[in-house]
Amino acid sequence: MSEKITLELSVYQAAAVRQSLFTDTKGYTYDPTCCPQRVIDIRQAIVSLDEQIEEALKEE
């Protein structure tokens, strides 16, 4: 998928979304060979959120 979107959230909102995504995927293995692509994509989004949350907290 090449289309991207940009979403603006407060740090609190981003952390809440991140936690929800983590909860949704915690029952799946971390082995990418037997994990659904949807879960892999969600985990990539979690990493992106983590990086952006960390950056925002450094600026405070």
C-alpha positions as a Markdown table, in Angstrom:
| # | Residue | x | y | z |
|---|---|---|---|---|
| 1 | Met | 0.0 | 0.0 | 0.0 |
| 2 | Ser | 1.6 | 3.3 | -1.1 |
| 3 | Glu | -1.0 | 5.7 | 0.2 |
| 4 | Lys | -0.2 | 7.3 | 3.5 |
| 5 | Ile | -2.1 | 9.5 | 6.0 |
| 6 | Thr | -1.0 | 11.9 | 8.6 |
| 7 | Leu | -2.8 | 12.0 | 11.9 |
| 8 | Glu | -2.3 | 14.6 | 14.7 |
| 9 | Leu | -2.8 | 13.4 | 18.2 |
| 10 | Ser | -1.8 | 14.6 | 21.7 |
| 11 | Val | 0.8 | 12.5 | 23.5 |
| 12 | Tyr | -1.9 | 11.1 | 25.7 |
| 13 | Gln | -4.1 | 10.1 | 22.7 |
| 14 | Ala | -1.1 | 8.6 | 20.9 |
| 15 | Ala | -0.2 | 6.6 | 24.0 |
| 16 | Ala | -3.8 | 5.4 | 24.4 |
| 17 | Val | -3.9 | 4.3 | 20.7 |
| 18 | Arg | -0.6 | 2.6 | 21.1 |
| 19 | Gln | -1.8 | 0.6 | 24.1 |
| 20 | Ser | -5.0 | -0.4 | 22.3 |
| 21 | Leu | -3.0 | -1.6 | 19.3 |
| 22 | Phe | -0.6 | -3.5 | 21.5 |
| 23 | Thr | -3.5 | -5.2 | 23.3 |
| 24 | Asp | -5.0 | -6.2 | 20.0 |
| 25 | Thr | -1.9 | -7.9 | 18.8 |
| 26 | Lys | -0.4 | -9.4 | 22.0 |
| 27 | Gly | -1.9 | -12.8 | 21.4 |
| 28 | Tyr | 0.1 | -13.3 | 18.2 |
| 29 | Thr | 3.5 | -14.7 | 17.8 |
| 30 | Tyr | 6.4 | -12.4 | 16.8 |
| 31 | Asp | 7.5 | -14.9 | 14.1 |
| 32 | Pro | 6.7 | -13.1 | 10.9 |
| 33 | Thr | 6.5 | -16.3 | 8.9 |
| 34 | Cys | 3.3 | -17.4 | 10.7 |
| 35 | Cys | 1.8 | -14.0 | 11.8 |
| 36 | Pro | -1.0 | -12.3 | 9.8 |
| 37 | Gln | 0.2 | -9.4 | 7.7 |
| 38 | Arg | -2.4 | -7.2 | 9.5 |
| 39 | Val | -0.6 | -7.8 | 12.8 |
| 40 | Ile | 2.8 | -7.1 | 11.2 |
| 41 | Asp | 1.5 | -3.8 | 9.9 |
| 42 | Ile | 0.0 | -2.9 | 13.2 |
| 43 | Arg | 3.3 | -3.6 | 15.0 |
| 44 | Gln | 5.0 | -1.3 | 12.5 |
| 45 | Ala | 2.5 | 1.4 | 13.5 |
| 46 | Ile | 3.2 | 0.8 | 17.2 |
| 47 | Val | 7.0 | 1.3 | 16.5 |
| 48 | Ser | 6.2 | 4.6 | 14.7 |
| 49 | Leu | 4.0 | 5.7 | 17.6 |
| 50 | Asp | 6.7 | 4.8 | 20.1 |
| 51 | Glu | 9.3 | 6.8 | 18.2 |
| 52 | Gln | 7.0 | 9.9 | 17.9 |
| 53 | Ile | 5.9 | 9.7 | 21.6 |
| 54 | Glu | 9.5 | 9.5 | 22.7 |
| 55 | Glu | 10.4 | 12.5 | 20.5 |
| 56 | Ala | 7.5 | 14.6 | 21.8 |
| 57 | Leu | 8.4 | 13.8 | 25.4 |
| 58 | Lys | 12.0 | 14.9 | 24.9 |
| 59 | Glu | 10.7 | 18.3 | 23.7 |
| 60 | Glu | 8.7 | 18.9 | 26.9 |
